[in-house]
Amino acid sequence: MKKIIIVGNWSWDHCEKAFSDALEDLNFEVIPFKVNENSMHKIIQLIPLNFFTKNLQSRLIKIAQDQNPDFIFFWNATHISHKTICNLKERGIKIISYSNDDPYINSNKPLAQKFIWKNFLKYICSSDFHFVYRPINIIESKEYTNSPIYLLPPYFIPHTFENIELDKDDIERFTCDIVFIGHYEDDIRAEYLESVYDLEMDIKLFGTGWNERAPKSFINKFGKTERLDQKNYFKCLKASKICLSFLSKYNRDVYTRRCFEITGSGNLLLCERNNYITSLFKEDKEAVFFSSKEEMLQKIKWLLSNPNTLEQIQKSGQRRAYLDGHDIKSRVAYFTNLITEKSYKSL
């Protein structure tokens, strides 16, 4: 049995926790290491200075000495110094680094963000395996490391939506033709959503940032927007006919976790078109795409007028999501094959 320490915040169930569970299913012994566990004041968590994190790093070295793991997996671990990484490598431990954020460019980031990633960008040069979230990060991270670089996209977790049932209150709260569940961003999404509303289509909106940042005219139409927890998120998807997905321009996304959750849970994905997402799902067969507001509205009308086609796309999209391994179990199996050098092929 291989042993791996996962160093991260452990704040979100779909990140380190879900990955850990899948690793254990593949016969790995997982040792959690939480960088924010009573070891740092909240302010210090945002300041990756070695002076403030000396105790944290000493604790990690001590655990590595006691446990003698085969691997240490650093997931968005911004408070670890290059010196500590070198110390761990000297013990024969394989170092794995990953960020599901976008730390490699500085041009559009505030100063605090640049500072947070300073350690991470310095120590990945000593990684044995480096994983990135989006395709463009493969190219960009070569500026910081010569280690093997692999794509590790997001995934869906089947048990989070299996056996979801809607009661009477859920049906009243969530049922609609079109839904968008996501954060506000100053891009096309508000304008596009408003265009659907203005045509008096049955649309609902959930997510964060809308109440604080969306234009007043938008808020007047959609009202107060609420954030959904995981269970209600999947209830809302199930109660909707069409699930919209907008891609963050700030994060330079070509897909999001929701692209795989929507298709994986058997719902219809209507997403902004790009070359990468259209290589994953056959257009108008497994998912539906748009490049303009007019095309989005046209696709919505087409789908609502053809319920049999809509249902077939839902089923085909879900089949594709499983066949191509976008579920957590398949994604982690791909990861373990790479780090145990059973495979060298990136997605």
N, C-alpha and C positions, 0 to 999 in steps of 0.2 A: 504493500500500500504506500503510495506516494503521500508526502506530507507537504502542505502549503500554508503559509501565513498570508492572510489577506489584510493589507494595511489600507485603511480608508476611513471615511466618516461614518459609514454604516447608518446613514440617515434615511435612506429610501429603500423600501422592501424590494423594489424591482432592480436594484443595483447589486451591491455586495451580498446582501442576504439571498436573493434569488440565485445568484451565481454560485454562492457557497453551497446551497442545497443541491444544485445540479452537479457540482463537483463531487459531493458526498455520494450521490447516486452512481457516479462513475468510479467509486472506490478510492477517492482521495480523502485523506484526513485534513480537515480545514481548521485552522486556528485563527479566530478573529482578532484583529488588533485595531482598536478604535482610537483614532488620533485625537478625538475630542472628549474622551471618557475621563472626566474629572481631572484631567491633567493640565488643562489650559483655561485661562479666563477667556470669555467670549471675544474680548478685544484682541487678545494675543493670538486667537485662532485665525484672525485676519492678517496677522503680521508674521510672516515666515522667517523670523530672525533666529539664528542658531542659539543666541544667548538666551532667548525665551523658551526654546524647545529642547534644551539640553537634557532635561529629565525624561522627556518623551522619547528621545533617541536612545538614551541609556536603557530605558525600559525595553525598547525594541531589541537592542543588542542582547540584553539579558535573556529575553524570551527565545531569541534565536540560539543562544548558547545552550539553554535548557532543552529546547525542543529539537534542535538539529534538523530543520526542515530541508526538503529538497529544493523548494522554491519559496520566494517571497514575492507576492503580487502587490505592487503599489498602484492603487486605484485613486487617481486625483490626489495623490499624497504630496502636498505642497510644503510640508513642514519638515521634510527629511533632507539632510545635507548630503552633498556628494561624498564627503568624508565618511559618513555612516554607511553609505552604499558600498564604498570600497572596503570598509571593515567587514561587512557581511559577505562580500565576494571572496575575500581572503579565506573565509571559512568553507569555501566550496559550495556556497548556496547560489543557485541560479536566480537572477534578478529579472522580474517581469514588470514592465511599466505600461500604464494605460491612462488615458484621459478621455472621458466621454464629453468633455467640454471642447473648446477651440483655442488652445493656448499658444499656437505657433506663430501668429502674426500680431503685431502691435499697433497697426495703423488705426484701427477703429476702437481701441480699448482705452478706457480711462486709466489714469496713472496707477490707481490701486490695483486694478486687474493685472497690469504688467508686473507689478511688484509681487503679487501673490504667486505667479508662475515662475519666478526667478529660479528657485531651487530645483523645481521639476525640470526645467529646460537645461539646467546644468548637469543634473545627475543621470539623465537618460542616455548620455554618451557611454555609460558603463552598464547599461542594461544588456542582458543576454537576449531578451525578446522585447520588442516594443510594439504595442498595439495602438491603433488610432481609430477614431470614430467615423470619419468621413473620408472618401477617396482622396480629396485634395490634400489631406493631412499627411498622406504617405509621402508626397513630394516635399512638403514643407518641413517635415520632421527630419529629413535627410540632412538638413543644415545643422542639426544638433546631435545626431548619432549615426554611427556606421553599423549598428547592430541590425539584425533582421527586423524588418518592419512589416506588420500584417494589419489588415483591415479587420476590425471587430465592430460590426454595426449593431444597432439595437435589435431587440427581439420581442416576441410576445410570450406570455406565461400562461399556458392553457388553464391551469387550475384556478386562475383568478376570475375566469368568466364561465367555467363549466357549471352547469346546474343553476344558472341565474334565472330566477323567476320574477315576474312582475305582478305585484298585487294591484288592487284597485287604485290606490293612491299613486303608485308608480306610473300606471297607465295614464292617469290624468296629468301627472307632472311632466312626463318625458315624451309621450307620443307626439310625433311630428313627421313631416315629410323630409325635412332637411335639418341637420344639426351641425354646428361647429363647436367643438370642445377644445379650447386652447387659449393661450395668453394674448393680450393685446400687444401689437407691435405697430410702429408707425410706418406701415407699408401699404399694400393693396387691400388687406383683409377687411378693414372697416368699410371701405368703399364698395367692395364686392358683396359683402353681407347686406349692406344697406340696399343695394340694387335688387337683391332677392326679396327683401322686406317690401320694397316699393312696388313690386309686382304682386303684392298680397299673397305670396306663397307662404306655406305653413313652415316657418323656420324658428328654431330655438338656438340660443347661445348660452354657453357656460364657459367659465374660465376666469383667469386672474388679470388684473390690470385695467379692465374695461371701465370700471366705475371711477377710477382715478385719472385715467389718461385719454380715454376715447373722446372724440368731439361731442359737445353738448347736444348737437342735433341727433347724433347717433344714440346717445343715452336716452333722449326723449322718445325714441322709437322702440328701443329694445328694453328699456327699463333697467332696473338693477340686475347685474349679472352675478350669479353665485358660482363658487368653486365646488366641484364634486369630489368626493372621496372615491377610492378605487371601485368599490361595489356599485355605487350610484353611476359612476362613469360607464361601466359596462351595461348597467340597466338602461342608461340613456341611449347607448349605441344600439342595443337590441330593440328599443322602442321606436327607432328612427328608420326611415327607408334609405336615406342617402347621408353619408358621413363625409363632410368636407374636411380637407386638410390643406392648410396654407404652410408654406415652407419659410422658415426664418431667414431673412436676408442678413440680419446681424450675425447669425451663426453660420451663414453660408451653407444651409442645409440642402441636400438633394433628396433626403428622406428624413422622417422623424420616427420615433418609436411608435407613434399612433398609426403610421402607414402599415406597420406589421400587426398591430393590435386590432385594427379595424378589419383587415382582411382575414387575419388568423381567427378572429371570433365569428367569422361568417357574415360580416356586414359589408356594405358597398362603399368602396373608397372612391371619392371624387377629389382629385389632387391636382395641384399645379404640375404642369408637364415639364420634364427635363429628360435629358438623354439617359441618365442613370435609372430613374424610377421606371421609365418605359422599357428598360432592359430587364427589369425584374417581373413586371406584370404585362401581359398582352393587352394592348389598348382596346377598350370596349368589349373585351372578352373576360378579363380577370380583374380589371379596375378601369376607371374612367378618368381622363385627364383633360385639362384645359390650359390655354395659353393667353386667354383674354377674358374680360368680363362677359363679353357677348357670347363667347364659346361656352363659358360656364353656365350661363342661363339657358343656352340652347341644349346643353347636355342634360340639365335638370329637367327641362320640359320633355325631352325625349325619354328619359328614364321613367318619369311619372306617368307618361302615356303608354308605356310598355312594361307593365308589371312582371310579365313572364321573363322578359329579357333582363330586367333588374334582378330577379331572383336567380337566374342562371349565372349572372356575373358574380353575385354573392357566393354561390357555391364553387364556381371555378376559381375565384380569388382565394378562397380558403384552402382549396386543394393545392393551389400553387404555393401558398405560404408554408404549408407542411412539406410538400415535395422538395422545395428548395432549402429547407432547413432554417427557416426564420423563427422557429420556436426555441425556447431557452435550452432545452435538452440538446438539440442539434448544434446550437451555437457553441455551447460549452464543450461538446465532443470535438468540434473543429478546433477549439482553443487547446484542449489537452493533447490532441494529435500533433499540434505544432510544438508545444513546449516539451513533449516527450520525444520529439523528432521522428514521429511516425509519418509525418507529412511535412512538406515545405511549401505547400501551395496555398497562397492567400485567396480570399474571396475576391 
